[in-house]
């Protein structure tokens, strides 16, 4: 789906198991934002999100 955005490639949701759903914003440079009801986390790529390896330099934004 074409979003018509400059920096966002795609938006989707992923059921990571254990009752946790993550909204995913894939950026045009390949990095990924994982958003839950409690936090926003920057990952270097989709594989890192799936394995839980965040971009330590960016940290976590706590929402709760």
Legacy VTK file of the C-alpha trace (Angstrom):
# vtk DataFile Version 3.0
C-alpha trace
ASCII
DATASET POLYDATA
POINTS 64 float
0.000 0.000 0.000
1.353 3.404 -0.964
1.266 5.727 2.038
2.403 8.894 0.288
4.867 9.628 3.087
8.489 10.715 2.934
9.939 8.745 5.843
7.476 5.882 6.455
7.653 2.784 4.237
4.895 0.745 5.878
2.645 0.397 8.911
1.426 -2.935 10.300
0.664 -4.864 13.489
2.368 -7.984 14.834
1.226 -10.400 17.531
4.485 -11.116 19.355
2.864 -13.724 21.602
1.889 -13.656 25.240
-0.961 -11.257 24.574
1.296 -8.475 23.283
0.493 -6.776 19.995
3.054 -4.407 18.516
2.183 -1.737 15.972
5.106 -1.459 13.578
6.201 1.620 11.653
8.921 0.711 9.154
10.952 3.772 8.178
12.310 4.378 4.681
15.893 3.763 5.876
14.972 0.285 7.196
14.760 1.146 10.898
11.587 0.119 12.704
9.510 1.677 15.480
7.726 -0.846 17.685
4.781 0.699 19.519
2.799 -0.925 22.338
0.437 0.487 24.932
3.467 0.926 27.234
6.376 2.044 25.033
7.896 3.111 21.725
11.171 1.405 20.832
13.508 2.020 17.882
15.000 -1.080 16.248
17.707 -1.116 13.559
15.574 -3.416 11.355
12.626 -5.828 11.392
14.765 -8.816 12.361
15.966 -6.954 15.457
12.367 -6.193 16.468
11.402 -9.854 16.124
14.357 -10.937 18.284
13.945 -8.076 20.798
17.257 -6.311 20.076
16.531 -2.586 20.348
18.790 0.260 19.248
20.450 0.895 22.624
21.594 4.374 21.589
17.984 5.439 21.008
16.528 3.862 24.109
12.876 3.434 24.970
10.120 6.006 25.326
7.876 4.844 28.169
4.190 5.645 27.595
2.780 4.193 30.801
LINES 1 65
64 0 1 2 3 4 5 6 7 8 9 10 11 12 13 14 15 16 17 18 19 20 21 22 23 24 25 26 27 28 29 30 31 32 33 34 35 36 37 38 39 40 41 42 43 44 45 46 47 48 49 50 51 52 53 54 55 56 57 58 59 60 61 62 63
